[in-house]
């Protein structure tokens, strides 16, 4: 398997989602003749899949005769978006009238000022000054409080009364909602995300990567014009056969293999619907996750459409980068104890931006819960074990991203539309009817159908151990300057591409420590950096780890960072450096000068070249293993490699 194919399979795992994005199945590409585009050897290959991304009603900079259209989904508080903004401006200068830029809004839930900033820009657009506000917001990204926004509006000469009125209007809120939904629809859950004549390019990538794709699409566009297509119709022609939504695919941390699992229904989990329903949907979700919030109306429609045939089982998967997700899960389970889980569930999703302790107590009061009992449950972390059990069970079946659903064990990832659920539900109802006619008892229906689905899936295990790639996908991995732990001559080398702020990377650390103990002297471990664009502190943490590596203490810093994933600000990084006994003057100088930036960027580029765009990604003697896999998945590959190494030694002895 070639590296660019692996990249296509994994690129979407980076943001986020619904999580994955690109696939090598169901390709929809332009069939127009193409001229040769200028070669850009340092640019990474891009999946050829074309998406039919609408541009009507969105802010546009550039003329309708532009041959290449960039549709950008962005967030004004996202640091990677501001970096990409500089790149886009340079592209506009370099390509002139041949390029136009279309802006769509995707303010991420963990950036509290992103949505007000988006409203401010759109409200400025109502007075013809969207792009002026757009540029001003990115130029002043750390100053986007309400007073700052009003100051910028004043500087632009806007009618402030109208601007404020427009900011509060449902019209602009609806635009943001539709844009955010569209970003999810096309698999672009992180920011920034670009569609260049419909082809997806994720993140604040180097300008060469943009230019390689633009040049490729420019050549196609010029061929279209030569064939008689008016320049103003090139974009419509380029995307007319494109996909209207990203196919269902794995999210970050989830293996790309089987999608049917044995999924248990714990007796203490919240359930909606009859116990003998023909279809059981188990949902792993997070109250702070915006995509989980978007799918709530769909789940409600399922409840209303199939009141007797479907039951919904809730399981908790609060993601570590959502600070309020676990307290919200705790509040929901405390409400469940008093028989009001679903009422609290609806409250929490209706108020995703207000999940602080005081708000949670307010919702409990509104639901008329016994407040003494509720507060005691929260204060004692009474349901922590239950929530952690749900998280662990989700990891086992690949539900590391949210939301993830299992329909009688068949996995459905992300905020999918009702039709996607309906198709699967109707299929399962038909199976249930046959099973009942054959004598299966109603109370045994889920167990049987789940088991039948697992048995029918090709090579589908009950745990996601299918992450290991076949022999043909073995990659040549150069260790270079990577930190290494273990004997130089170990027969097995495990190289990890990881991100210190990624929750899935954090979850796999204990597994790696266990492997180190179990295979002492037989496995060496190497670490390479892949800080993801949606993790604002990941790059700084990577810098800190390399500054520690310079002083011989990479692995000590590695463990500190993963043990404190929610505290990776600069002050915390300095504190960890002190705790592990680093020379602080040397450490701070390395951090302040971004001394290791080039090495980190080199790791990222090398990772993309071998398909390690998602985190964590592992290569065991060059064989890829993607995601926070269980211990057994690693052991299986390691044992196979050790067996090969033993065979090679025996053959050499002969």
Secondary structure as UniProt FT lines:
FT   HELIX           3..10
FT   HELIX           11..14
FT   TURN            15..16
FT   TURN            41..42
FT   STRAND          50..51
FT   TURN            56..57
FT   STRAND          59..61
FT   TURN            64..65
FT   STRAND          68..74
FT   TURN            76..77
FT   HELIX           79..95
FT   HELIX           96..98
FT   STRAND          99..105
FT   TURN            109..110
FT   TURN            112..113
FT   HELIX           114..125
FT   TURN            126..128
FT   HELIX           130..139
FT   TURN            140..142
FT   HELIX           146..155
FT   TURN            156..157
FT   HELIX           160..167
FT   HELIX           170..185
FT   TURN            186..187
FT   STRAND          193..196
FT   TURN            197..198
FT   STRAND          199..202
FT   HELIX           207..226
FT   TURN            227..228
FT   HELIX           231..233
FT   HELIX           234..239
FT   TURN            240..241
FT   TURN            252..253
FT   TURN            267..268
FT   STRAND          271..272
FT   TURN            275..276
FT   STRAND          279..285
FT   TURN            287..288
FT   HELIX           290..305
FT   TURN            306..309
FT   STRAND          310..316
FT   TURN            320..321
FT   TURN            323..324
FT   HELIX           325..337
FT   TURN            338..339
FT   HELIX           341..350
FT   TURN            351..353
FT   HELIX           357..366
FT   TURN            367..368
FT   HELIX           371..379
FT   TURN            380..383
FT   HELIX           384..396
FT   TURN            397..398
FT   STRAND          404..407
FT   TURN            408..409
FT   STRAND          410..413
FT   HELIX           418..437
FT   TURN            438..439
FT   HELIX           442..444
FT   HELIX           445..456
FT   TURN            458..459
FT   TURN            466..467
FT   HELIX           471..473
FT   TURN            480..481
FT   STRAND          483..485
FT   TURN            488..489
FT   STRAND          492..498
FT   TURN            500..501
FT   HELIX           503..518
FT   TURN            519..522
FT   STRAND          523..529
FT   TURN            533..534
FT   TURN            536..537
FT   HELIX           538..550
FT   TURN            551..552
FT   HELIX           554..563
FT   TURN            564..566
FT   HELIX           570..579
FT   TURN            580..581
FT   HELIX           584..592
FT   TURN            593..596
FT   HELIX           597..609
FT   TURN            610..611
FT   STRAND          617..620
FT   TURN            621..622
FT   STRAND          623..626
FT   HELIX           631..653
//
